[in-house]
Amino acid sequence: MIELRDVRKVYGEGRPDEVVAVDGVTLSIAPRTVTVLRGPSGSGKTTLLTLLGAMARPTSGRIVVEGREITSLPERFLTEVRRSTFGFVFQQGNLVRGVTTLENVMLPAYPLGEPRAGLLRRAQALLDELDLGHRARARAEWLSGGEAQRAAIARALVNSPKVVVADEPTAHLDTALSRDLMAVLGRLKAQGRTVIVASHDPIVCEAPVVDRVVAMRDGRLEGAA
């Protein structure tokens, strides 16, 4: 599904404050699996996640998505790869305050120019599937932490991505809500989606739905289980 070949990501290259965030990583992500990138703060797991999700370009090395080398694609083509292949769930949810949950879910689909009526139906169906349909008209800031994360997942799914990428999705959730969230990710896997999560949370790393845990430290892979 996704392959990284000797990938490095360097910030401030050549400057005194140069930081090597990802250092020579070679990694393959199989389709229809749940992979967790695990490591302490500063290990490079979030940077690696952004590379796997085509949100950042490597300093060197190659990234291949579904057999297509994307490393040197012009930005407009890379944007299309992101839009058609990936759905993103961020640590803070990143919902837009002041608008409804339903409108937040619809936002990533607006650039595609789909008729609003069909988009409304699809967004509402996603919220219903995630037991959030009753909060569709609530403003984003009125949602609880667990509701906000489920809304973020619905938003990530609105363009029917093959890959869902999640950065520390349980960071602000209690134990019960974290387990509920992992159950949701398990349903995504059962639907045939590929899920990649960056997390150091044991609830995430030890969840039965997880197929593989990739450990990171100092920008390098420590091994995989």
N, C-alpha and C positions, 0 to 999 in steps of 0.2 A: 504493500500500500504506500508506505513512505520509506525512503532510504536516505540516510545521511552517510556520506563518505569522507572521512578525514576532515570533518568540519571544525573550523575555528571561528570564534567571534571575539574580536578585540575592540575595546572602547579606548579612544584616545591613542590610537596606534602611533608609535614613534615619539610620543610625548613622555615627559617624566612621570606623569600620572597614569600611564598606560595600564589597563586592566584586561587580563585575558579571562573572559567569562566562560568560554567553552573552548576546550583545548584538545583538538584532534579526535573528535568523537565520530565513531562509525557505529551506526545503529539502524536496525530495520524494525519497522512497526507492521505487524501482520494485520490484515483486514479482519473486521468483526471480532476484535478483541478489546479488552480493557487493559491499558498499560499505565502504570504509575511511575513517575519520575520522583524518586525520594532522595532527600538530602537536607542538611542543615542550611540555615540562612547563609547566603553567599556561596553555595555549592555550584551554582550555575543552572539549577533545574528550571527556573523560570525563563532564563535566556534560551535554554535548549527547547523549552516548550514553544517559545515564540518562533524559533527557527523551524520546528516541526510543523507549525501552523501557518508558515509563509507570512508571518507578521514582521519578520526581520530577515535581512540578507546576511549570509555568512561573510566573514572577512576572507576566508579561503575554504576550499573544499566544495563538494557538490551535494545538492539536494534533489532527489527524484521523487515525484508524486505520481503514482499510477503509471509508471514507465516514462514520464515526461520530465526532463531536466528543467528545473525552474530557476536555478541559481542566477542566471544572467538575463532572465526575461525582462523586457521593458515594464515599467511600473503599471501601465494600463492593463497589460496582460496578466501580471501578477495579481492585480486587484481582482480580475475576473476569476482567477484560480481560487483566491480566498473566498469570494462570494459564492462560487458554485460548489466548492468542496468542503469548506470548513464552517463550523458554527462555534462561537466563542463564549465561554462563561468565565467572567472575571471575579477576582477575590471579593471585591466590594459590590458585585452585582452590576454597578454602573448604570442603573436605571435613571432615566431622565425625570427629574422632579417636576411637579406641576402638571404632568399629563397622566392619563390613565394607564393602568396596567396593560389594557388591550392595545393602546397606541404604542406603548413601549415595545410590545411583541412585534408589531407591524413594522417598526422603523427600518430594520435591515432590508426589507423587501421593497421599499419605496423606489430605489434606483432602478428596479427592474421594470417599472411601468405597468405592473399588473392592475387590472380593474379593481377598484376599491372593494366592491361587494364580495368578490371571491377571496380577497385577502382578509377581509373581516371574518368571513366564515372559517378560513383556515386558522387564523390566530385564535378565534374563540374555541375551536376544536382542540387546539393544543393546550389551552388553559384548562378546558374541561378534562382532558386526558391527565393533566397533572393536578387534578382536584383543586383548581384555582378559578374555575369558571365563575364562581359567585363573587370574585374580587375583580372581575374584568373592568368594571367602571370605577374602581377605587384608584385614587392617585397613588403614584409609586411610593411617596413618602408615608403613606398610611399602612403599608404592608409590614408585617413582621419580618424578622430575619429569614426564617424558613420560607415564607411566602415570596420574599424578594428573590431568593435563589431559585425557586421554582419558576418564577416569572422570567428570570434570566435564562433558564434552560429553554423555556418556551420560545423566547426571542432567538436563541441560538438555533432552534430547529425550524424557524419559519421559512427558510429557503431550502428545506429538505437536504441538509448537508450529509455527506458520507462520513465525515469525521467531526466529532465534537471534542473541543480542546478546553480544558478547565484548569484554571490556576487557583490553587488553594481554595476549592469551593466550600470547604467546611470550616474555614478559619474563624468565622463568626457565628457558628452554630453549636448548640449543645449536643450531647451524645445522641439523644433520640432523633433529633433533626438530621444529624450527620448520617445516621444509619438509614433514615428515610431517603436522604439524597443518594446514597450509594444504591439503594433499591431502584431509584429512578434511573441511574446510570446503567444498572443491570437490565432494565427494560429497553433502554436504547440499544444495548448490545444484542438483546434478543430480536430486535427489529432489523439487525444486520448492520448497524453502524459501528464504526471504530471510535473508541473513546481513549483519549490521552489526558492524564491528570498529573499535575505537579503538586505534591503534597508531602509533608512530613508527619501527618496525622496517622497514628496507628489504626484508627477506625477505617481510614481509607486504604492504607497499605495491606491490612489484614482482611479486608472484605472478601467474602467468598466469590464475588463476581470478578475479582481481579485475576487476570491471566498471567501477568508479568510485572515484577517490580524491578526497576532499573535504579541502582544506587549511584549517587554522584557525590563527589567531593573535589573541591578546587578545580572545577571545570572539566573533570575527567570522570569516566565511568569507573566505578569500583567493581562492578559485576552485576549480574542479573539473576533473578530467581524465578 
